[in-house]
Amino acid sequence: MKVSQMEKVVPLAPKKKPKERVWKKAKDIAEYFGVSVATISKWTNSNNDPLPSRRVRGVLQYDFELVEEWEERNTN
């Protein structure tokens, strides 16, 4: 294919680095809300809009940004 036949190539924009997540433990989230770790566990295991979390090597972790979004949805 000749250069004259090629379509103009548009360079791709550089990929943005993904925002680094801040992972917190249940104790940290409990301190943030001013409640017990048992309450955090209850919110995490709720059937209705549970507190978002993940389990890594048996330890629950909370993405702080998702926790703040959850707080906004669940605050009067």
Backbone hydrogen bonds in HBPLUS format (Angstrom, degrees):
<---DONOR---> <-ACCEPTOR-->    atom                        ^
c    i                          cat <-CA-CA->   ^        H-A-AA   ^      H-
h    n   atom  resd res      DA  || num        DHA   H-A  angle D-A-AA Bond
n    s   type  num  typ     dist DA aas  dist angle  dist       angle   num
A0005-GLN N   A0002-LYS O   2.95 MM   3  5.30 145.7  2.07 107.7 118.1     1
A0006-MET N   A0003-VAL O   3.17 MM   3  5.27 150.1  2.26 103.1 111.9     2
A0064-PHE N   A0022-VAL O   2.88 MM  42  5.69 174.4  1.89 173.0 171.9     3
A0024-LYS N   A0062-TYR O   2.79 MM  38  5.06 158.0  1.83 139.9 146.9     4
A0062-TYR N   A0024-LYS O   2.79 MM  38  5.06 153.8  1.85 147.3 155.3     5
A0028-ASP N   A0025-LYS O   3.00 MM   3  5.34 120.2  2.37 105.5 119.6     6
A0029-ILE N   A0025-LYS O   3.11 MM   4  6.49 156.9  2.16 153.5 160.4     7
A0030-ALA N   A0026-ALA O   2.81 MM   4  6.02 155.6  1.87 152.3 159.5     8
A0031-GLU N   A0027-LYS O   3.01 MM   4  6.26 156.0  2.07 145.1 151.0     9
A0032-TYR N   A0028-ASP O   2.98 MM   4  6.22 152.4  2.05 143.1 150.9    10
A0033-PHE N   A0029-ILE O   3.03 MM   4  6.30 158.4  2.08 151.4 155.4    11
A0034-GLY N   A0030-ALA O   2.78 MM   4  5.75 124.9  2.09 139.4 155.4    12
A0035-VAL N   A0030-ALA O   2.96 MM   5  5.03 155.7  2.02 142.7 146.2    13
A0039-THR N   A0036-SER O   3.13 MM   3  5.24 125.5  2.44  96.3 109.2    14
A0040-ILE N   A0036-SER O   3.22 MM   4  6.65 153.2  2.30 143.7 150.7    15
A0041-SER N   A0037-VAL O   2.92 MM   4  6.22 155.1  1.98 148.8 155.6    16
A0042-LYS N   A0038-ALA O   2.95 MM   4  6.22 152.4  2.03 142.9 150.4    17
A0043-TRP N   A0039-THR O   2.88 MM   4  6.18 161.3  1.92 153.1 157.4    18
A0044-THR N   A0040-ILE O   2.87 MM   4  6.04 152.4  1.94 147.3 155.5    19
A0045-ASN N   A0041-SER O   3.00 MM   4  6.18 147.9  2.10 146.5 154.1    20
A0046-SER N   A0043-TRP O   3.40 MM   3  5.17 163.4  2.43  98.1 102.4    21
A0051-LEU N   A0043-TRP O   3.03 MM   8  5.50 159.5  2.07 113.4 120.0    22
A0054-ARG N   A0061-GLN O   2.88 MM   7  5.30 148.1  1.98 148.5 157.0    23
A0061-GLN N   A0054-ARG O   2.68 MM   7  5.30 155.7  1.74 161.5 167.8    24
A0056-VAL N   A0059-VAL O   2.90 MM   3  5.23 165.1  1.92 144.9 143.3    25
A0059-VAL N   A0056-VAL O   2.94 MM   3  5.23 165.0  1.96 114.6 119.2    26
A0066-LEU N   A0063-ASP O   3.00 MM   3  5.41 117.6  2.40 109.1 123.7    27
A0067-VAL N   A0063-ASP O   2.97 MM   4  6.27 149.7  2.06 152.0 161.7    28
A0068-GLU N   A0064-PHE O   2.97 MM   4  6.23 154.5  2.03 147.6 153.3    29
A0069-GLU N   A0065-GLU O   3.07 MM   4  6.39 152.2  2.15 143.4 151.0    30
A0070-TRP N   A0066-LEU O   2.88 MM   4  6.08 156.1  1.93 145.2 152.0    31
A0071-GLU N   A0067-VAL O   2.85 MM   4  6.11 153.9  1.92 147.3 154.7    32
A0072-GLU N   A0068-GLU O   3.05 MM   4  6.35 155.1  2.11 145.5 151.0    33
A0073-ARG N   A0069-GLU O   3.11 MM   4  6.44 155.6  2.18 148.2 154.3    34
A0074-ASN N   A0070-TRP O   3.01 MM   4  6.19 139.2  2.19 145.6 157.1    35
A0074-ASN N   A0071-GLU O   3.17 MM   3  5.13 127.2  2.47  94.1 107.8    36
